[in-house]
Amino acid sequence: MKVVIDADLCQGQGRCFSIAPNVFGFDDLGNGVVLGDGTLTSETLKLAQLAMANCPEHAITIEDAE
Amino acid sequence: MGKEPVVDFATDWDHTDPQWVNDPYPIWDDLRERCPVAHTERYGGGWFPTTHEMVSEIANDTEHFTSRQVVIVHNKNPELMPPAPIGGAPPITSDPPFHAIARRLILPAFAPGPVRALEGQVRALCAKHLDALAGATSFDAGARFARYISPGVISRMLGFPEEDEDQFRDFVHLVLDLIDLPTEERIPLFAPMTDYFDQQIADHVAHPRDDFTSYLLNVEINGQKLTPEHVRGTMVLTLVAGIDTTWSAIGSAIWHLAQHPEDLARLVNEPDLMPIAVEEFLRFYAPVTMARLVKEDMTFHGHDLRANDWILLGFPAANRDPSVFEHADRFIIDRAVNRHAAFGLGIHRCAGSNLARMELRVAIEEFIARFPRFTLDEREPVTWAPGQVRGPRAIPLRVR
């Protein structure tokens, strides 16, 4: 599983990196960025899903990596 | 000023009507069921959408709706408003494509890193005002605490003398509250504010320092410094948007806790709950509504919108939409899924949201650490600020 932020949708609401600081960080404008390549482990998946459910701009998706 | 009281908010809404100011939520719930877009002929004509979906749609549609005037005023005179796409207080009054340029300039100052660095300062500011309340058994938490936090933070950020903060509240009142005056009476009132900012700018030009004002004076777009109007407009925005808003949010949180001892006890006993609780305070008591103007005549969900009609973007109403939030009308302090729109949606998301959130969290933490048990003092009335930024001003408390 892999998490992705759509940079065109992200407005820097800041929810993702406060909910899941091990999965998301921020750039110098305060927009959310995925840390590393976004691959989720069984531990990080739950928090990434919670961040996704809290993003007001619907900018986060979790993809099945094949 | 005698304004006709509103009888039906569906056809004649007014966000300064005492009924709306005192308790808008039943009105919005009713409109959402019945309309869901309410209309008024007041203020020269305007619309108030009440569903999350419509609020989001308009906030994200900069093609049909302009931000050049985001505060509703009685005498709407497009000729006298600074023109799009820059507007009078960039970037909040700016439209694309200029908006992105103006916004990029200010976002780094409000990013999580710089905001984190201010946390100690905010905590010290809270402690100073709480120290003054030591031993008090009843006091007004609005007048003695909530109203001091954001002006203290913003004046330091802009590099203004802290002792001027009473003036700052006057400026905010001028921009946000005196909306019923005729334009010709309103415009001269802005002169002292403009003069104040120009003096501060001159002082910063003569004595540059490490603050947001000096940053704005020195920053460049494509090798060009900002125009004086842009610098001043962004400073006014920082002051006006940074004070009333967070003051209202802090006040609402204290007002809520005064009436919900179970929530107060949980926050006192479970400090880790605070970040989640802060989001629910923001959802449930979102203080800010913002205006747009319709660019050209158009149809919106069956309504005929005319050019220059107002749109009042009710983010607080969107936050109570039961189609988006489970038990939308209930404050749930540990609500895990909370996609609220308190800071707006789309390109105009509040640039200061990280700062506001930190101020709100720290102010509540410090307040409840000093006063772990308090209730409303029923002998005195709670009063609310009217208009587009709504929050309690007098919050009479009894310490238990």
Interface residues (C-beta under 8 A of the other chain):
Chain A: Q11 G12 Q13 G14 R15 F17 S18 F26 D27 D28 L29 G30 L50 A53 N54 C55 P56 E57
Chain B: R104 L107 P108 F110 A111 P112 P275 E279 A336 V337 N338 R339 H340 A341 F343 L345 G346 I347 R349 S353 N354 R357
